[in-house]
Amino acid sequence: MISLEVCANSVTSAVAAQNGGAIRVELCENLKEGGTTPSFGQILMARKLLHIKLYVLIRPRPGDFLYNDLDFEIMMADVRYCIEAGCDGIVIGILNADGTIDKKRNGELVRLAKQWGLGVTFHRAFDMCADMYQALEDIIELGFERILTSGGKTTAMEGSNIINHLVEKAAGRIIIMPGSGINENNAADLVHFTGVNEIHSSARTRLQSQMEYKNDHILMGQEIGDEYSLDVTHAGKVKAILRAVNV
């Protein structure tokens, strides 16, 4: 059986992921910026409502994965909160300026999480590494349980050849989990080509606002967007992906 982790941008999405049959949720916010750490309220309510595994993205800001001392202290504080909240794991990734894995800081976070029984996934900072195969060995050495990757490309389908090679290089020492752009139409082909056992998808659909009055002459952010719609995980899409990869 192929397992599905859902990247959930809210508690609402997390519950939909559970209803659709996902085995695990990666809870985050701000997916348009690659995801950031969700609020304490989101974490608390997700833990209350989910019986499947809850992993939380630990990323204090958008942008690169080179963090200063204050960024790192925020990450440590967020991990401690996840421990207190009863989360099952965390999702992290810290790089050095030269594109290598920051072994010291990643190691500190891994040790803190594992000390309290939490699992640890290395996220798509992996795709920004200068040498993914050396990064693979470093991440294995640090004790991570899986790597989320698109094979160094924008989507997992584009990076499927690299993902295949990573699975071969990993040789069962760590889980390679493809993510980015995976849906019910391409998931089966990706699984067949790469030989992976876990995949990662947001399985989102767009909901239109129920607001009756709409001010169409204003933007609430710096970029053009629809202020009256919201992307959320759809249980039906989760089920469709699982059906496609487990026929």
N, CA and C of each residue as an Amber inpcrd file, in Angstrom:
protein
   741
   0.8290000  -1.1970000   0.0000000   0.0000000   0.0000000   0.0000000
   0.8670000   1.2530000   0.0000000   0.5200000   2.1940000  -0.8610000
   1.2020000   3.4820000  -0.9110000   0.5030000   4.4320000   0.0490000
   1.2910000   5.0970000   0.8940000   0.7420000   6.0160000   1.8880000
   0.7930000   7.4510000   1.3830000  -0.1430000   8.2600000   1.8540000
  -0.2200000   9.6610000   1.4690000  -0.1300000  10.5530000   2.6920000
   0.8310000  11.4830000   2.6600000   0.8930000  12.5710000   3.6240000
   0.3110000  13.8070000   2.9580000  -0.5510000  14.5010000   3.6670000
  -1.1550000  15.7070000   3.1020000  -0.5410000  16.9460000   3.7390000
  -0.1380000  17.8690000   2.8840000   0.3380000  19.1830000   3.3130000
  -0.8990000  20.0400000   3.5460000  -1.2450000  20.2440000   4.8090000
  -2.4820000  20.9290000   5.1680000  -2.1890000  22.3540000   5.6010000
  -2.8580000  23.3150000   4.9640000  -2.6090000  24.7300000   5.2520000
  -3.5000000  25.2880000   6.3530000  -4.2550000  24.4190000   7.0210000
  -5.1430000  24.8440000   8.1000000  -5.6950000  23.6120000   8.8020000
  -6.3590000  23.8250000   9.9210000  -7.0160000  22.7160000  10.6050000
  -8.1260000  22.1410000   9.7350000  -8.8420000  23.0200000   9.0280000
  -9.8940000  22.5620000   8.1150000  -9.3190000  21.5970000   7.0830000
  -8.1840000  21.9400000   6.5150000  -7.5350000  21.0600000   5.5360000
  -7.0540000  19.7750000   6.1850000  -6.5610000  19.8700000   7.4140000
  -6.0710000  18.6880000   8.1140000  -7.1900000  17.6790000   8.3570000
  -8.3460000  18.1690000   8.7570000  -9.4940000  17.2800000   8.9830000
  -9.9420000  16.6420000   7.6700000  -9.9330000  17.4210000   6.5810000
 -10.2880000  16.8620000   5.2690000  -9.3000000  15.7770000   4.8670000
  -8.0280000  15.9870000   5.1590000  -7.0080000  14.9810000   4.8570000
  -7.2940000  13.6930000   5.6100000  -7.6260000  13.8210000   6.8680000
  -7.9650000  12.6480000   7.6770000  -9.1910000  11.9360000   7.1170000
 -10.2040000  12.6940000   6.7780000 -11.4340000  12.1010000   6.2370000
 -11.1970000  11.4030000   4.9080000 -10.1900000  11.8680000   4.1730000
  -9.8970000  11.2630000   2.8790000  -9.0190000  10.0360000   2.9360000
  -8.4140000   9.7660000   4.0910000  -7.6130000   8.5570000   4.2420000
  -6.1160000   8.7660000   4.3270000  -5.6620000  10.0130000   4.4810000
  -4.2270000  10.2660000   4.6450000  -3.7450000   9.6410000   5.9500000
  -2.4730000   9.2180000   5.9660000  -1.9270000   8.6240000   7.1910000
  -1.2670000   9.6720000   8.0800000  -1.0030000  10.8460000   7.4800000
  -0.2450000  11.8570000   8.2170000  -0.5190000  13.2240000   7.6040000
  -0.4620000  14.2330000   8.4580000  -0.6200000  15.6130000   8.0170000
   0.6650000  16.3730000   8.3100000   1.1100000  17.1670000   7.3500000
   2.1330000  18.1750000   7.6140000   1.3980000  19.5050000   7.7010000
   1.2670000  20.0230000   8.9110000   0.5070000  21.2460000   9.1290000
   1.4030000  22.4650000   8.9340000   0.9150000  23.4160000   8.1420000
   1.6850000  24.6300000   7.8880000   0.7190000  25.7650000   7.5760000
   1.2770000  26.9240000   7.2800000   0.5140000  28.0730000   6.8020000
   1.2730000  28.6930000   5.6380000   0.6080000  29.5970000   4.9180000
   1.2590000  30.3750000   3.8440000   1.8920000  29.5050000   2.7590000
   1.1010000  28.6160000   2.1860000   1.6270000  27.7310000   1.1470000
   2.1100000  28.4910000  -0.0820000   1.5300000  29.6540000  -0.3320000
   1.9660000  30.4360000  -1.4920000   3.4140000  30.8860000  -1.3580000
   3.9230000  30.8990000  -0.1240000   5.3130000  31.2730000   0.1190000
   6.1600000  30.0600000   0.4790000   5.6670000  28.8740000   0.1340000
   6.4050000  27.6530000   0.4090000   6.1410000  27.0480000   1.7610000
   5.2730000  27.7040000   2.5540000   4.9080000  27.1800000   3.8600000
   5.7230000  27.7880000   4.9820000   5.0370000  28.1260000   6.0750000
   5.6880000  28.5950000   7.3010000   5.0200000  27.9140000   8.4910000
   5.6060000  28.0770000   9.6560000   5.0870000  27.4350000  10.8670000
   3.6760000  27.9370000  11.1710000   2.7450000  27.0280000  11.4310000
   1.3740000  27.4520000  11.7640000   1.3020000  28.0440000  13.1610000
   0.2050000  28.7230000  13.4350000   0.0030000  29.3330000  14.7510000
  -0.1870000  28.2610000  15.8190000   0.0330000  28.6590000  17.0570000
  -0.1940000  27.7290000  18.1630000  -1.6410000  27.2440000  18.1840000
  -2.5660000  28.1440000  17.8560000  -3.9760000  27.7600000  17.8300000
  -4.2560000  26.6830000  16.8030000  -3.6580000  26.8190000  15.6240000
  -3.8260000  25.7960000  14.5830000  -3.2760000  24.4540000  15.0580000
  -2.1070000  24.4750000  15.6680000  -1.4890000  23.2400000  16.1500000
  -2.3590000  22.5890000  17.2240000  -2.8090000  23.3890000  18.1710000
  -3.6100000  22.8780000  19.2810000  -4.9090000  22.2480000  18.7980000
  -5.6130000  22.9330000  17.8890000  -6.8870000  22.4020000  17.3960000
  -6.6830000  21.1900000  16.4930000  -5.6010000  21.1990000  15.7100000
  -5.3170000  20.0300000  14.8690000  -5.0690000  18.8050000  15.7410000
  -4.3010000  18.9890000  16.8030000  -4.0290000  17.8470000  17.6940000
  -5.3120000  17.3390000  18.3490000  -6.2050000  18.2440000  18.6530000
  -7.4660000  17.8640000  19.2910000  -8.3520000  17.0620000  18.3450000
  -8.3200000  17.3950000  17.0560000  -9.2660000  16.8100000  16.1050000
  -8.7110000  15.6420000  15.2900000  -7.3990000  15.4700000  15.2850000
  -6.8140000  14.4170000  14.4590000  -6.4580000  13.1800000  15.2750000
  -6.7500000  12.0100000  14.6920000  -6.2500000  10.7620000  15.2770000
  -5.1290000  10.1770000  14.4220000  -4.9160000  10.7520000  13.2210000
  -3.7680000  10.3650000  12.4180000  -2.5540000  11.1830000  12.8700000
  -1.3870000  10.8730000  12.3350000  -0.1690000  11.5430000  12.7820000
  -0.1530000  13.0090000  12.3590000   0.3380000  13.8300000  13.2710000
   0.4260000  15.2700000  13.0420000   1.8790000  15.7160000  13.1060000
   2.4070000  16.1160000  11.9530000   3.7360000  16.7060000  11.8720000
   3.5630000  18.1950000  11.5920000   4.4440000  19.0070000  12.1590000
   4.3360000  20.4550000  12.0200000   5.5730000  21.0140000  11.3260000
   5.3440000  21.8620000  10.3420000   6.4430000  22.5230000   9.6560000
   7.0730000  23.5670000  10.5780000   8.3780000  23.4750000  10.7550000
   9.1210000  24.4440000  11.5550000   9.9350000  25.3040000  10.5870000
   9.3370000  26.4000000  10.1750000   9.9840000  27.3370000   9.2420000
   9.5340000  28.7420000   9.6270000  10.3890000  29.5260000  10.2640000
   9.9600000  30.7820000  10.8690000   9.6560000  31.9070000   9.8910000
  10.0610000  31.7280000   8.6410000   9.8640000  32.7940000   7.6470000
   9.9770000  32.1980000   6.2560000   9.4400000  32.9050000   5.2460000
   9.6660000  32.4670000   3.8620000  11.0750000  32.8380000   3.4170000
  11.4110000  32.4890000   2.1950000  12.7360000  32.8130000   1.6750000
  13.6760000  31.6280000   1.7510000  14.9670000  31.9070000   1.9230000
  15.9660000  30.8370000   1.9090000  15.9780000  30.0630000   3.2260000
  16.9020000  29.1120000   3.3180000  16.9750000  28.2420000   4.4940000
  18.2680000  28.4530000   5.2680000  18.8230000  29.6520000   5.1210000
  19.9960000  30.0700000   5.8750000  19.5030000  30.9570000   7.0150000
  19.5310000  30.4250000   8.2280000  18.8900000  31.1110000   9.3500000
  19.9100000  31.7510000  10.2930000  19.5690000  32.9430000  10.8040000
  20.4260000  33.5860000  11.7900000  20.1000000  33.0610000  13.1870000
  20.7860000  33.5750000  14.1910000  20.6170000  33.0620000  15.5540000
  19.1940000  33.2570000  16.0740000  18.5810000  34.4060000  15.7430000
  17.2140000  34.6510000  16.2030000  16.2380000  33.6880000  15.5300000
  16.3900000  33.4820000  14.2290000  15.5590000  32.5030000  13.5180000
  15.6340000  31.1480000  14.2060000  16.8580000  30.7400000  14.5430000
  17.0510000  29.4150000  15.1310000  16.4130000  29.3180000  16.5140000
  16.5070000  30.3760000  17.3020000  15.8670000  30.3640000  18.6200000
  14.3530000  30.2440000  18.4890000  13.7950000  30.8860000  17.4670000
  12.3560000  30.7640000  17.2050000  12.0200000  29.3220000  16.8540000
  12.8370000  28.7020000  16.0340000  12.6130000  27.3070000  15.6460000
  12.6710000  26.3830000  16.8560000  13.6390000  26.5980000  17.7250000
  13.7410000  25.7930000  18.9420000  12.4900000  25.9580000  19.8040000
  12.0130000  27.1890000  19.9260000  10.8110000  27.4510000  20.7270000
   9.5900000  26.7640000  20.1180000   9.4910000  26.8040000  18.7870000
   8.3620000  26.1540000  18.1160000   8.4070000  24.6350000  18.2920000
   9.5960000  24.0580000  18.2500000   9.7170000  22.6140000  18.4710000
   9.2840000  22.2590000  19.8870000   9.7030000  23.0610000  20.8450000
   9.2970000  22.8040000  22.2290000   7.7800000  22.8640000  22.3840000
   7.1440000  23.8050000  21.6760000   5.6870000  23.8810000  21.7470000
   5.0470000  22.6430000  21.1280000   5.5890000  22.1690000  20.0160000
   5.0620000  20.9560000  19.3730000   5.1640000  19.7560000  20.3060000
   6.2490000  19.6940000  21.0660000   6.4040000  18.6230000  22.0510000
   5.3090000  18.7260000  23.1040000   5.1150000  19.9370000  23.6420000
   4.1030000  20.1540000  24.6780000   2.6970000  19.8760000  24.1600000
   2.4510000  20.1590000  22.8890000   1.1200000  19.9860000  22.3060000
   0.8150000  18.5320000  21.9450000   1.8250000  17.6630000  22.0170000
   1.6030000  16.2520000  21.7210000   1.6590000  15.9110000  20.2470000
   2.3870000  16.6950000  19.4790000   2.5350000  16.3870000  18.0420000
   3.3660000  15.1240000  17.8630000   3.2120000  14.5010000  16.6970000
   3.9320000  13.2610000  16.4170000   5.2960000  13.5020000  15.7800000
   5.4830000  14.6850000  15.1860000   6.7610000  14.9420000  14.5320000
   6.8770000  16.3730000  14.0640000   8.0670000  16.6880000  13.5650000
   8.3380000  18.0100000  13.0180000   8.9610000  17.8720000  11.6400000
   8.9010000  18.9480000  10.8720000   9.4460000  18.9860000   9.5130000
  10.3770000  20.1850000   9.4460000  11.6740000  19.9380000   9.2240000
  12.6780000  20.9900000   9.3160000  13.6720000  20.9240000   8.1650000
  14.5260000  21.9330000   8.0800000  15.6030000  21.9320000   7.0960000
  16.4010000  23.2200000   7.1930000  17.6920000  23.1050000   7.5190000
  18.5660000  24.2680000   7.6430000  19.8130000  24.0370000   6.7910000
  20.1790000  25.0280000   5.9930000  21.3360000  24.9250000   5.1150000
  22.4310000  25.9110000   5.5190000  23.6460000  25.6000000   5.1110000
  24.7560000  26.5440000   5.1810000  24.7340000  27.4160000   3.9330000
  25.4960000  28.5140000   3.9730000  25.5230000  29.4500000   2.8550000
  26.0290000  28.8170000   1.5620000  26.8470000  27.7650000   1.6740000
  27.4040000  27.1160000   0.4830000  26.5120000  26.0070000  -0.0680000
  25.2860000  25.8950000   0.4650000  24.3430000  24.9010000  -0.0460000
  24.5070000  23.5180000   0.5340000  25.2950000  23.3950000   1.6080000
  25.4170000  22.1160000   2.3010000  24.4620000  22.0760000   3.4920000
  24.3110000  20.8940000   4.0820000  23.4470000  20.7160000   5.2430000
  24.1260000  21.2990000   6.4890000  23.3990000  22.1110000   7.2360000
  23.8930000  22.6260000   8.5090000  23.7470000  21.5110000   9.5500000
  24.8000000  20.7310000   9.7000000  24.7180000  19.5580000  10.5690000
  24.5040000  19.9470000  12.0330000  25.1560000  21.0120000  12.4620000
  25.0730000  21.3890000  13.8760000  23.6470000  21.7580000  14.2740000
  23.0540000  22.6670000  13.5470000  21.7210000  23.1460000  13.9370000
  20.6370000  22.1170000  13.6520000  20.7080000  21.4480000  12.5120000
  19.7550000  20.3680000  12.2670000  19.8730000  19.3040000  13.3480000
  21.1070000  18.9920000  13.7190000  21.3320000  17.9740000  14.7400000
  20.7120000  18.3410000  16.0720000  20.7950000  19.6090000  16.4470000
  20.2030000  20.0570000  17.7100000  18.6930000  19.8710000  17.6990000
  18.0620000  20.2180000  16.5890000  16.6060000  20.0730000  16.4890000
  16.1900000  18.6070000  16.4810000  16.9600000  17.7900000  15.7590000
  16.6560000  16.3560000  15.7120000  16.7680000  15.7450000  17.1040000
  17.8280000  16.0700000  17.8240000  18.0160000  15.5050000  19.1690000
  16.8970000  15.9330000  20.1130000  16.5040000  17.1980000  20.0340000
  15.4180000  17.6780000  20.8890000  14.1230000  16.9410000  20.5960000
  13.8070000  16.7940000  19.3080000  12.5690000  16.1040000  18.9280000
  12.5990000  14.6350000  19.3490000  13.6890000  13.9580000  19.0410000
  13.7720000  12.5200000  19.3240000  13.7940000  12.2300000  20.8160000
  14.3320000  13.1670000  21.5750000  14.3630000  12.9980000  23.0250000
  12.9590000  12.8180000  23.5880000  11.9860000  13.4400000  22.9190000
  10.5930000  13.3710000  23.3670000   9.7420000  12.4940000  22.4630000
  10.3800000  11.6770000  21.6310000   9.6590000  10.6820000  20.8440000
   9.0350000  11.1880000  19.5620000   9.4340000  12.3680000  19.0830000
   8.8770000  12.9020000  17.8330000   9.7200000  12.4470000  16.6400000
   9.0580000  12.1760000  15.5360000   9.7460000  11.8790000  14.2940000
  10.1860000  13.1660000  13.6210000  11.1170000  13.0460000  12.6670000
  11.6450000  14.2420000  12.0030000  11.8000000  14.0050000  10.5000000
  11.1800000  14.8840000   9.7190000  11.3020000  14.8860000   8.2610000
  12.1550000  16.0820000   7.8330000  13.0440000  15.8600000   6.8520000
  13.7830000  16.9730000   6.2470000  12.9920000  17.4310000   5.0340000
  12.6340000  18.7180000   4.9960000  11.7470000  19.2080000   3.9410000
  12.5040000  19.6010000   2.6700000  11.8290000  20.3650000   1.8090000
  12.3730000  20.6340000   0.4710000  13.5210000  21.6340000   0.4370000
  14.0230000  22.0400000   1.5840000  15.3290000  22.7030000   1.5900000
  16.3470000  21.7790000   0.9320000  16.0810000  20.4940000   1.0240000
  16.9240000  19.4840000   0.3690000  17.1010000  19.7850000  -1.1160000
  16.0360000  20.2650000  -1.7590000  16.0730000  20.5370000  -3.1950000
  16.9220000  21.7530000  -3.5380000  17.3140000  22.5200000  -2.5330000
  18.1380000  23.7040000  -2.7370000  19.6110000  23.4380000  -2.4230000
  19.9510000  22.1920000  -2.1500000  21.3320000  21.8380000  -1.8200000
  22.2120000  21.8250000  -3.0720000  23.4920000  22.1290000  -2.8740000
  24.4470000  22.1190000  -3.9800000  24.7090000  20.7130000  -4.4860000
  24.6960000  19.7270000  -3.5840000  24.9480000  18.3260000  -3.9370000
  23.9360000  17.4750000  -3.1790000  22.8860000  17.0610000  -3.8580000
  21.8100000  16.3380000  -3.1850000  22.2570000  14.9660000  -2.6820000
  23.2000000  14.3500000  -3.3580000  23.6270000  13.0120000  -2.9440000
  24.4800000  13.0750000  -1.6750000  25.3120000  14.1050000  -1.5490000
  26.0370000  14.2980000  -0.2960000  25.0760000  14.7140000   0.8120000
  24.0930000  15.5550000   0.4650000  23.0880000  15.9620000   1.4400000
  22.3120000  14.7550000   1.9540000  22.0230000  13.8290000   1.0630000
  21.3280000  12.6000000   1.4500000  22.0980000  11.8750000   2.5470000
  23.4000000  11.7200000   2.3580000  24.2170000  11.0180000   3.3480000
  24.2610000  11.7810000   4.6680000  24.3590000  13.0960000   4.5970000
  24.3950000  13.9100000   5.8170000  23.0900000  13.7930000   6.5940000
  21.9780000  13.8130000   5.8780000  20.6610000  13.7380000   6.5230000
  20.4500000  12.3660000   7.1590000  20.9020000  11.3260000   6.4960000
  20.8300000   9.9780000   7.0710000  21.6610000   9.9130000   8.3510000
  22.8570000  10.4750000   8.2930000  23.7600000  10.4770000   9.4550000
  23.1440000  11.1990000  10.6460000  22.3900000  12.2500000  10.3860000
  21.7790000  13.0410000  11.4510000  20.5850000  12.3470000  12.1030000
  20.0400000  11.3120000  11.4640000  18.9710000  10.5440000  12.0750000
  17.5570000  10.9140000  11.6470000  17.4270000  11.6340000  10.5340000
  16.0910000  11.9130000   9.9970000  15.4380000  10.6200000   9.5370000
  14.0980000  10.6040000   9.5370000  13.3940000   9.4040000   9.0910000
  12.9640000   9.4620000   7.6360000  12.8460000  10.6850000   7.0870000
  12.4550000  10.7950000   5.6800000  12.9070000  12.1350000   5.1110000
  12.9380000  12.1810000   3.7740000  13.2250000  13.4140000   3.0430000
  12.0660000  13.6970000   2.1070000  11.5230000  14.9010000   2.2020000
  10.5220000  15.3790000   1.2520000  11.2650000  16.0740000   0.1160000
  11.0290000  15.6460000  -1.1160000  11.7930000  16.2010000  -2.2220000
  11.0060000  16.1900000  -3.5300000  11.3230000  17.1620000  -4.3750000
  10.8120000  17.1920000  -5.7450000  11.9400000  16.8730000  -6.7230000
  13.0270000  16.3050000  -6.2000000  14.1450000  15.9530000  -7.0600000
  14.9140000  17.1560000  -7.5770000  14.8690000  18.2450000  -6.8330000
  15.5920000  19.4400000  -7.2310000  14.9220000  20.2440000  -8.3280000
  13.6930000  19.8810000  -8.6570000  12.9330000  20.5890000  -9.6920000
  11.6910000  21.2260000  -9.0730000  10.9640000  21.9970000  -9.8800000
   9.7750000  22.6730000  -9.3650000   8.6980000  21.6710000  -8.9530000
   8.5330000  20.6030000  -9.7200000   7.5490000  19.5650000  -9.3950000
   8.2260000  18.2010000  -9.3140000   7.5840000  17.3000000  -8.5940000
   8.1240000  15.9490000  -8.4480000   8.1450000  15.2050000  -9.7850000
   7.1930000  15.4770000 -10.6480000   7.2020000  14.8340000 -11.9600000
   8.4280000  15.2510000 -12.7600000   8.7730000  16.5240000 -12.7020000
   9.9690000  17.0070000 -13.3980000  11.2380000  16.3920000 -12.8120000
  11.2260000  16.1600000 -11.5070000  12.4060000  15.6130000 -10.8430000
  12.3530000  14.1200000 -10.6240000  11.4590000  13.4300000 -11.3090000
  11.2400000  11.9950000 -11.0440000  12.4840000  11.1400000 -11.2820000
  13.3070000  11.5110000 -12.2520000  14.5130000  10.7230000 -12.5130000
  15.4810000  10.8090000 -11.3300000  15.6500000  12.0250000 -10.7890000
  16.5060000  12.2140000  -9.6160000  15.9180000  11.4860000  -8.4080000
  14.6080000  11.5730000  -8.2470000  13.9510000  10.8810000  -7.1270000
  14.2130000   9.3820000  -7.2090000  14.1390000   8.8340000  -8.4080000
  14.4360000   7.4180000  -8.6170000  15.8510000   7.0940000  -8.1550000
  16.8160000   7.9220000  -8.5390000  18.2010000   7.7040000  -8.1340000
  18.3730000   7.8440000  -6.6250000  17.6520000   8.7890000  -6.0250000
  17.7360000   8.9700000  -4.5740000  17.2170000   7.7470000  -3.8310000
  16.1420000   7.1640000  -4.3350000  15.6080000   5.9360000  -3.7380000
  16.6550000   4.8350000  -3.7960000  17.3290000   4.7200000  -4.9260000
  18.3710000   3.6990000  -5.0880000  19.5410000   3.9580000  -4.1330000
  19.9770000   5.2280000  -4.0450000  21.1020000   5.5800000  -3.1760000
  20.7450000   5.3840000  -1.7040000  19.5110000   5.7000000  -1.3570000
  19.0790000   5.5620000   0.0350000  19.0770000   4.1080000   0.4680000
  18.7200000   3.2200000  -0.4280000  18.7650000   1.7650000  -0.1910000
  18.0930000   1.3640000   1.1290000  16.9510000   1.9780000   1.3930000
  16.1860000   1.6170000   2.5770000  16.6550000   2.2490000   3.8700000
  17.6950000   3.0870000   3.8120000  18.2070000   3.7160000   5.0360000
  17.3570000   4.8900000   5.4900000  16.5980000   5.4710000   4.5730000
  15.7230000   6.6000000   4.8700000  14.6000000   6.5870000   3.8540000
  13.4470000   7.1200000   4.2120000  12.3100000   7.1860000   3.2950000
  12.4780000   8.3920000   2.3770000  12.3360000   8.1810000   1.0990000
  12.3020000   9.2720000   0.1220000  10.8390000   9.4940000  -0.2390000
  10.3280000  10.6800000   0.0620000   8.9100000  10.9890000  -0.1560000
   8.7730000  12.1300000  -1.1660000   8.3150000  11.8420000  -2.3770000
   8.1300000  12.9100000  -3.3790000   6.9930000  13.8430000  -3.0000000
   7.1890000  15.1270000  -3.3190000   6.1440000  16.1130000  -3.1180000
   6.3100000  17.2600000  -4.0770000   5.2390000  17.9810000  -4.3250000
   5.1300000  19.1490000  -5.2050000   4.4790000  18.7680000  -6.5260000
   3.2730000  19.2570000  -6.7010000   2.5490000  19.0520000  -7.9550000
   1.9460000  17.6770000  -8.1350000   1.8800000  16.8820000  -7.0750000
   1.3210000  15.5280000  -7.1820000  -0.1980000  15.5890000  -7.0270000
  -0.9000000  14.9410000  -7.9500000  -2.3580000  14.9020000  -7.9090000
  -2.8560000  13.5510000  -8.3830000  -4.1790000  13.4270000  -8.4600000
  -4.7790000  12.1470000  -8.8280000  -4.4640000  11.7330000 -10.2550000
  -4.0190000  12.6630000 -11.0880000  -3.7460000  12.3510000 -12.4900000
  -2.3210000  11.8720000 -12.7580000  -1.3870000  12.2040000 -11.8550000
   0.0010000  11.8120000 -12.1140000   0.6190000  10.9530000 -11.0170000
  -0.0740000  10.7820000  -9.9100000   0.5070000  10.0750000  -8.7660000
   0.8950000   8.6370000  -9.0920000   0.0430000   7.9310000  -9.8120000
   0.3240000   6.5250000 -10.1180000   1.5740000   6.3820000 -10.9830000
   1.7150000   7.2300000 -11.9880000   2.9050000   7.1730000 -12.8440000
   4.1660000   7.4710000 -12.0460000   4.0950000   8.4520000 -11.1570000
   5.2530000   8.8160000 -10.3530000   5.6740000   7.6630000  -9.4450000
   4.7060000   7.0490000  -8.7940000   5.0000000   5.9220000  -7.9020000
   5.6060000   4.7650000  -8.6850000   5.0360000   4.4770000  -9.8350000
   5.5230000   3.3660000 -10.6630000   6.9610000   3.6100000 -11.1090000
   7.2730000   4.8360000 -11.4970000   8.6020000   5.1360000 -12.0320000
   9.6620000   5.2080000 -10.9410000   9.3140000   5.7520000  -9.7840000
  10.3160000   5.9860000  -8.7400000  10.4340000   4.8640000  -7.7230000
   9.3730000   4.0750000  -7.5590000   9.4100000   2.9870000  -6.5860000
   9.2470000   3.4370000  -5.1400000   8.6510000   4.6170000  -4.9300000
   8.4690000   5.1220000  -3.5640000   7.2610000   4.4790000  -2.8990000
   7.2230000   4.5420000  -1.5660000   6.1010000   3.9920000  -0.8060000
   5.2520000   5.0660000  -0.1390000   5.7590000   6.3020000  -0.1270000
   5.0250000   7.4340000   0.4380000   5.0490000   8.5870000  -0.5530000
   3.9410000   9.3240000  -0.6140000   3.8830000  10.5320000  -1.4280000
   3.2490000  11.6560000  -0.6090000   3.4240000  12.8750000  -1.1070000
   3.0310000  14.0700000  -0.3680000   2.2650000  14.9910000  -1.3140000
   1.0840000  15.4250000  -0.8990000   0.2710000  16.2960000  -1.7480000
  -0.6070000  17.1850000  -0.8790000  -0.9360000  18.3700000  -1.3860000
  -1.8730000  19.2340000  -0.6670000  -3.3220000  18.8990000  -1.0210000
  -3.5450000  18.2490000  -2.1640000  -4.8840000  17.8050000  -2.5740000
  -5.9150000  18.9200000  -2.4260000  -5.5510000  20.1000000  -2.9270000
  -6.3770000  21.2830000  -2.6790000  -7.4240000  21.5380000  -3.7580000
  -8.4530000  22.2380000  -3.3200000  -9.4520000  22.8000000  -4.2180000
  -9.7060000  24.2400000  -3.7770000 -10.3340000  25.0310000  -4.6320000
 -10.5660000  26.4390000  -4.3090000 -12.0160000  26.6560000  -3.8860000
 -12.1820000  27.2590000  -2.7270000 -13.5030000  27.6020000  -2.2290000
 -13.7530000  29.0910000  -2.4130000 -14.9470000  29.4380000  -2.8540000
 -15.3140000  30.8380000  -3.0130000 -15.9330000  31.3770000  -1.7220000
 -15.6440000  32.6080000  -1.4390000 -16.1330000  33.2550000  -0.2290000
 -17.6630000  33.3620000  -0.2410000 -18.2400000  33.3110000   0.9490000
 -19.6840000  33.4830000   1.1030000 -20.0550000  34.9430000   1.3930000
 -19.0790000  35.8410000   1.3210000 -19.3530000  37.2690000   1.5210000
 -20.3540000  37.7770000   0.4750000 -21.3610000  38.5160000   0.9180000
 -22.3180000  39.1090000  -0.0070000 -21.7930000  40.4410000  -0.5520000
 -21.2180000  41.2440000   0.3230000 -20.5970000  42.4930000  -0.1260000
 -19.1250000  42.2400000  -0.4280000 -18.6770000  42.7010000  -1.5960000
 -17.2780000  42.5240000  -1.9860000 -16.7030000  43.8420000  -2.4930000
 -15.5790000  44.2400000  -1.9080000 -14.8540000  45.4140000  -2.3780000
 -13.8010000  44.9430000  -3.3710000 -14.0600000  45.1600000  -4.6430000
 -13.1610000  44.6800000  -5.6940000 -12.1010000  45.7020000  -6.0770000
 -11.9600000  46.7650000  -5.2980000 -11.0250000  47.8400000  -5.6430000
  -9.8660000  47.9360000  -4.6530000  -9.5380000  46.7980000  -4.0200000
  -8.4910000  46.8110000  -3.0130000  -7.7480000  45.4760000  -3.0100000
  -6.4480000  45.5440000  -2.7380000  -5.6430000  44.3490000  -2.5060000
  -5.1800000  44.3630000  -1.0590000  -5.2650000  43.2290000  -0.3880000
  -4.8690000  43.1580000   1.0150000  -3.3950000  42.7830000   1.1750000
  -2.7150000  42.4940000   0.0780000  -1.2930000  42.1750000   0.1000000
  -0.5890000  42.8690000  -1.0430000   0.7040000  42.6180000  -1.1680000
   1.4990000  43.2770000  -2.2010000   1.3290000  42.6450000  -3.5730000
   0.9040000  41.3950000  -3.6120000   0.7480000  40.7010000  -4.8820000
  -0.7230000  40.5830000  -5.2540000  -0.9780000  40.5480000  -6.5590000
  -2.3460000  40.4040000  -7.0430000  -2.8850000  39.0260000  -6.6800000
  -4.0580000  39.0150000  -6.0930000  -4.6710000  37.7500000  -5.7170000
  -6.1590000  37.9230000  -5.5260000  -6.8360000  36.8260000  -5.3220000
  -8.2850000  36.8450000  -5.1070000  -8.5610000  36.8840000  -3.6070000
  -9.0880000  37.9970000  -3.1380000  -9.3570000  38.1550000  -1.7110000
 -10.6090000  37.3820000  -1.2800000 -11.3320000  36.8550000  -2.2420000
 -12.5980000  36.1990000  -1.9270000 -12.6060000  34.7260000  -2.3380000
 -11.4560000  34.0870000  -2.2000000 -11.3860000  32.6420000  -2.3960000
 -10.3170000  32.0810000  -1.4670000 -10.3790000  30.7890000  -1.2410000
  -9.4740000  30.1390000  -0.3020000  -9.1780000  28.7290000  -0.7870000
  -7.8910000  28.3710000  -0.7960000  -7.5030000  27.0100000  -1.1690000
  -7.4840000  26.1270000   0.0710000  -8.1900000  24.9930000  -0.0010000
  -8.2260000  24.0450000   1.1140000  -8.1250000  22.6230000   0.5810000
  -7.6300000  21.7300000   1.4240000  -7.5890000  20.3140000   1.0690000
  -9.0010000  19.7760000   0.9310000  -9.1880000  18.9210000  -0.0750000
 -10.5000000  18.3150000  -0.3400000 -10.4130000  16.8090000  -0.1030000
 -11.2830000  16.2990000   0.7630000 -11.2520000  14.8700000   1.0960000
 -11.4060000  13.9970000  -0.1400000 -12.2340000  14.4510000  -1.0770000
 -12.4340000  13.6790000  -2.3030000 -11.1640000  13.5620000  -3.1280000
 -10.3600000  14.6250000  -3.1610000  -9.0890000  14.5840000  -3.8850000
  -8.0970000  13.6490000  -3.1920000  -8.1010000  13.6610000  -1.8700000
  -7.2480000  12.7380000  -1.1140000  -7.6090000  11.2980000  -1.4600000
  -8.8910000  10.9990000  -1.4500000  -9.3480000   9.6510000  -1.7830000
  -8.9680000   9.2810000  -3.2200000  -9.0960000  10.2270000  -4.1350000
  -8.7900000   9.9680000  -5.5450000  -7.3090000   9.6330000  -5.7410000
  -6.4450000  10.3540000  -5.0470000  -5.0050000  10.0620000  -5.1480000
  -4.7130000   8.6780000  -4.6190000  -5.2990000   8.3290000  -3.4770000
  -5.0640000   7.0160000  -2.8830000  -5.6030000   5.8920000  -3.7610000
  -6.7450000   6.1220000  -4.3860000  -7.2810000   5.1190000  -5.3160000
  -6.3430000   4.9220000  -6.5010000  -5.8070000   6.0070000  -7.0040000
  -4.9580000   5.9480000  -8.1850000  -3.6770000   5.1600000  -7.9360000
  -3.1050000   5.2920000  -6.7430000  -1.8090000   4.6530000  -6.4760000
  -1.9460000   3.2740000  -5.8340000  -3.1530000   2.8940000  -5.4810000
  -3.3460000   1.6100000  -4.8190000  -4.3550000   0.7220000  -5.5410000
  -4.3270000   0.7590000  -6.8810000  -5.2220000  -0.0970000  -7.6610000
  -4.6420000  -1.4990000  -7.7690000
